[in-house]
Amino acid sequence: MNAVIIGSGLSGLTAGAYLAKAGCRVTVLEQNGDIGGVTMGIRREGFSWDMGQLILEGFGPGEQAGYILEELGIFDRICTSRADRTYSFPEFVIRKEEEFRGLWWRRDYLARIFPAEKKGLDAYYRLYVRFMELVTLARRAERSAGLVSLVSKVRMYLKLLPLLPRIGWNARRMIARYFADERLQGAFISILADFVVRPSQFPGLGIPAVNPEPAFDARVPLEVSRLGRQPSYRFIDGGCRPLVDALAGLIREHGGEIRTGAAATGITLDNGAVSGVACGDGTTVAADIVVASGGAKEVFFDLVGRDNLPAKFAAAIDDIPLMESIFMIQLGVEFDPRPFQRDAVVYYYRTYDIEGAVERIQSGRYHEGNDGFLICIPSYYSPSMAPQGCHAVTIYTIAPNSLEEGTWGERRDEFAGKLLDLAEGVIPGLRAHERTRVVITPDDFKRITHLRHHAFGGCAPVMGKKGAPHRTPVRGLWFVGAQSESGAGINNVLEGTWRAVRMLRRAHRI
Ligand SMILES: Cc1cc2nc3c(=O)[nH]c(=O)nc-3n(C[C@H](O)[C@H](O)[C@H](O)COP(=O)(O)OP(=O)(O)OC[C@H]3O[C@@H](n4cnc5c(N)ncnc54)[C@H](O)[C@@H]3O)c2cc1C
């Protein structure tokens, strides 16, 4: 079987690794000069940065992403350590305490700040445990077969039953059921700004999923009850690049080829089935199977052609809700910022009005960092990411693809200056100690990802909407990656690809 993979991001590489291991002749086509998509990383003057990835969910043994790396046999090729984040709001900070106070420290900590909300906090954490039990059962059902799978499904539905009346609630309504104070509501829904989804459009029952307790304290045990397990959060030593290299290495070890500087410009069809992929250099690679990643509209409308697709499918692709982009500054600094920011990952939220903030971004109004920004210092976790005595610093905000006024090219330096002013309000002296700087605008991200609309996490998790399906109406064409997963973190992209490959192998008897 000739399998052509379009895109060498983590989804394309994961699909390529599975198929190469299964004996397919794999060719990966990547339009960039380097592999890895948004996880290719950046290296300059002895510094290295990820392109915005912070701490990753589910990379422990047996977890969502860890399981896949174990199955592929490359789990030991990356080294991870548990990691966490801090939230800073205008009036309070959620930061792990020096002394570890157990699994539910955040509940007790928030109850001390908001004593009138204690009952709501207790009720929320009961929902949290039930949610984690549901997820554990769902995963067990999916990974097992026969009786184990059936029993897990039955238990899952029994657990879900009391939540059914609230299944259609949005996050705004759900959070108001638990908390009255908008500041406490903000502690649980502010993260939706990072998904570029309005609380009124996000499923209420998804709130625990975006607030996993281990993300706030790496010491938290993962078992929440006899049945339920929450995901761990980790940092990969050296950033995401070692993961990219491990997957690419596996493809090559199994005879696969990865071509860089090779844009796919068309998918050729024969009787409704794929037959090859045309490349920018005028060549065509023969294909029995094509696994495409990247943009859904770009793949289905530009490479396949709308006329070759059923109208209903094309309409579903038109309807995919996409996130917006990122404005980012990578700095290499010659000092230790620890006296000002002790923690590696800090979200500086500057508004509680998440609904309004997301609405403004979606209409092209950039907040210039005033609604919030984050600072990540990966060299705290991984000293090899900066020369001795120096640190790699990543500062970014969510940002619209296109500006209401002017272009990203015209306003790049102005916005970098404004964001650095805000960052220096937290870590003074960033510019004075700057050795090197890389600024990445939404236009740069469009180029890196080959997308007309850059969506930094792919498909936005909007109630009632979905990403592109893995199985497509074109025989032999499969779709994977961030635009097929709702709220695509790396864990979801990997798991979605695992699912797609499983379907593909059954369909093609590989
Ligand atoms: C700033 C930022 C911060 C993030 N933070 C986190 C985080 O903290 N935690 C987390 O879990 N996830 C995070 N993510 C999300 C995660 O990194 C992505 O969802 C995931 O890596 C996407 O993988 P992918 O393979 O779907 O896409 P990409 O990495 O975009 O790869 C797609 C590849 O396909 C190539 N391509 C597209 N079209 C063609 C074509 N026609 N021909 C050839 N090649 C083509 C592109 O060049 C690209 O290399 C973040 C993403 C960004 C951008």
The ligand as a MOL file (V3000), in Angstrom:
LIG
                    3D

  0  0  0     0  0            999 V3000
M  V30 BEGIN CTAB
M  V30 COUNTS 53 58 0 0 0
M  V30 BEGIN ATOM
M  V30 1 C 0.6380 29.0780 19.7510 0
M  V30 2 C 0.1280 27.7060 20.0240 0
M  V30 3 C 0.0280 27.2620 21.3360 0
M  V30 4 C -0.4270 25.9790 21.6030 0
M  V30 5 N -0.4550 25.5350 22.8940 0
M  V30 6 C -0.7620 24.2420 23.1450 0
M  V30 7 C -0.6260 23.7150 24.4550 0
M  V30 8 O -0.2020 24.4070 25.3760 0
M  V30 9 N -0.9840 22.4180 24.6660 0
M  V30 10 C -1.4360 21.6310 23.6620 0
M  V30 11 O -1.7260 20.4600 23.9000 0
M  V30 12 N -1.5820 22.1060 22.4080 0
M  V30 13 C -1.2450 23.3790 22.1230 0
M  V30 14 N -1.3520 23.8770 20.8610 0
M  V30 15 C -2.0390 23.0710 19.8400 0
M  V30 16 C -1.2000 22.0010 19.2020 0
M  V30 17 O 0.1520 22.3980 19.1230 0
M  V30 18 C -1.7470 21.7380 17.8040 0
M  V30 19 O -3.1360 21.5060 17.8570 0
M  V30 20 C -1.1130 20.5150 17.1500 0
M  V30 21 O 0.2800 20.5290 17.2920 0
M  V30 22 C -1.5320 20.5290 15.6900 0
M  V30 23 O -0.9520 19.4650 14.9890 0
M  V30 24 P -1.4220 19.2240 13.4870 0
M  V30 25 O -0.6000 18.1210 12.9500 0
M  V30 26 O -2.8850 19.0620 13.4290 0
M  V30 27 O -1.1540 20.5970 12.7220 0
M  V30 28 P 0.2100 21.4540 12.3010 0
M  V30 29 O 1.1860 21.3470 13.3870 0
M  V30 30 O -0.3230 22.7410 11.8790 0
M  V30 31 O 0.7320 20.6140 11.0810 0
M  V30 32 C 0.1430 20.6480 9.8100 0
M  V30 33 C 1.2700 20.5790 8.8200 0
M  V30 34 O 0.7300 20.3810 7.5220 0
M  V30 35 C 1.4910 21.1410 6.6090 0
M  V30 36 N 0.6670 21.3390 5.4230 0
M  V30 37 C -0.5670 21.8930 5.3640 0
M  V30 38 N -1.0230 21.8760 4.1080 0
M  V30 39 C -0.0570 21.2890 3.3660 0
M  V30 40 C 0.0600 20.9890 1.9750 0
M  V30 41 N -0.9070 21.2850 1.0940 0
M  V30 42 N 1.1850 20.3600 1.5520 0
M  V30 43 C 2.1880 20.0360 2.4210 0
M  V30 44 N 2.1290 20.3290 3.7290 0
M  V30 45 C 1.0130 20.9420 4.1920 0
M  V30 46 C 1.8190 22.4100 7.3480 0
M  V30 47 O 2.9370 23.0640 6.7750 0
M  V30 48 C 2.0970 21.8650 8.7460 0
M  V30 49 O 3.4640 21.5540 8.8830 0
M  V30 50 C -0.8600 25.1430 20.5430 0
M  V30 51 C -0.7580 25.5870 19.2320 0
M  V30 52 C -0.2470 26.8460 18.9650 0
M  V30 53 C -0.1090 27.2940 17.5440 0
M  V30 END ATOM
M  V30 BEGIN BOND
M  V30 1 1 1 2
M  V30 2 1 2 3
M  V30 3 2 2 52
M  V30 4 2 3 4
M  V30 5 1 4 5
M  V30 6 1 4 50
M  V30 7 2 5 6
M  V30 8 1 6 7
M  V30 9 1 6 13
M  V30 10 2 7 8
M  V30 11 1 7 9
M  V30 12 1 9 10
M  V30 13 2 10 11
M  V30 14 1 10 12
M  V30 15 2 12 13
M  V30 16 1 13 14
M  V30 17 1 14 15
M  V30 18 1 14 50
M  V30 19 1 15 16
M  V30 20 1 16 17
M  V30 21 1 16 18
M  V30 22 1 18 19
M  V30 23 1 18 20
M  V30 24 1 20 21
M  V30 25 1 20 22
M  V30 26 1 22 23
M  V30 27 1 23 24
M  V30 28 2 24 25
M  V30 29 1 24 26
M  V30 30 1 24 27
M  V30 31 1 27 28
M  V30 32 2 28 29
M  V30 33 1 28 30
M  V30 34 1 28 31
M  V30 35 1 31 32
M  V30 36 1 32 33
M  V30 37 1 33 34
M  V30 38 1 33 48
M  V30 39 1 34 35
M  V30 40 1 35 36
M  V30 41 1 35 46
M  V30 42 1 36 37
M  V30 43 1 36 45
M  V30 44 2 37 38
M  V30 45 1 38 39
M  V30 46 1 39 40
M  V30 47 2 39 45
M  V30 48 1 40 41
M  V30 49 2 40 42
M  V30 50 1 42 43
M  V30 51 2 43 44
M  V30 52 1 44 45
M  V30 53 1 46 47
M  V30 54 1 46 48
M  V30 55 1 48 49
M  V30 56 2 50 51
M  V30 57 1 51 52
M  V30 58 1 52 53
M  V30 END BOND
M  V30 END CTAB
M  END
